């Protein structure tokens, strides 16, 4: 992933996505840093974290 703009595009898509799309983006996007994954999680509804955890198992 190219630095900066690539992540910003992913982040915008993630913010606008519904829960299932957010999970897909989070679990299939490669090349992100730990900090970038943490940034995405800031835009994930906490009440659905269990669904994300199941998808990652």
C-alpha positions as CSV (number, residue, x, y, z in Angstrom):
1,X,0.0,0.0,0.0
2,X,1.4,3.4,-0.9
3,X,1.9,5.6,2.1
4,X,-0.7,8.2,3.0
5,X,-3.1,8.4,0.1
6,X,-3.8,4.6,-0.1
7,X,-4.6,4.4,3.6
8,X,-6.8,7.6,3.4
9,X,-8.8,6.0,0.6
10,X,-9.3,2.8,2.7
11,X,-10.2,4.9,5.7
12,X,-12.8,6.8,3.8
13,X,-14.3,3.6,2.4
14,X,-14.3,2.1,5.9
15,X,-16.0,5.1,7.5
16,X,-18.8,5.1,4.9
17,X,-19.3,1.3,4.9
18,X,-22.0,-0.6,6.7
19,X,-20.9,-3.1,9.4
20,X,-20.4,-6.1,7.1
21,X,-18.4,-4.0,4.7
22,X,-16.3,-2.6,7.5
23,X,-15.5,-6.2,8.6
24,X,-14.6,-7.2,5.1
25,X,-12.3,-4.2,4.7
26,X,-10.7,-4.7,8.1
27,X,-10.1,-8.4,7.5
28,X,-8.9,-8.4,3.9
29,X,-6.9,-5.2,3.5
30,X,-3.2,-6.0,3.4
31,X,-0.2,-3.8,4.0
32,X,-1.6,-1.7,6.8
33,X,0.5,-0.9,9.8
34,X,-0.7,-1.6,13.4
35,X,-1.3,2.1,13.8
36,X,-3.5,2.2,10.6
37,X,-5.5,-0.8,11.9
38,X,-6.0,1.0,15.2
39,X,-7.2,4.1,13.3
40,X,-9.8,2.1,11.5
41,X,-11.0,0.6,14.8
42,X,-11.7,4.2,16.0
43,X,-14.5,4.2,13.3
44,X,-15.9,0.8,14.2
45,X,-19.1,0.6,16.4
46,X,-18.1,-0.9,19.7
47,X,-21.3,-2.8,20.0
48,X,-20.3,-4.9,17.0
49,X,-16.7,-5.8,18.1
50,X,-17.8,-9.4,18.8
51,X,-18.8,-9.8,15.2
52,X,-15.4,-8.5,14.0
53,X,-13.6,-10.8,16.5
54,X,-15.5,-13.8,15.1
55,X,-14.6,-12.8,11.5
56,X,-11.0,-12.7,12.5
57,X,-10.9,-16.1,14.2
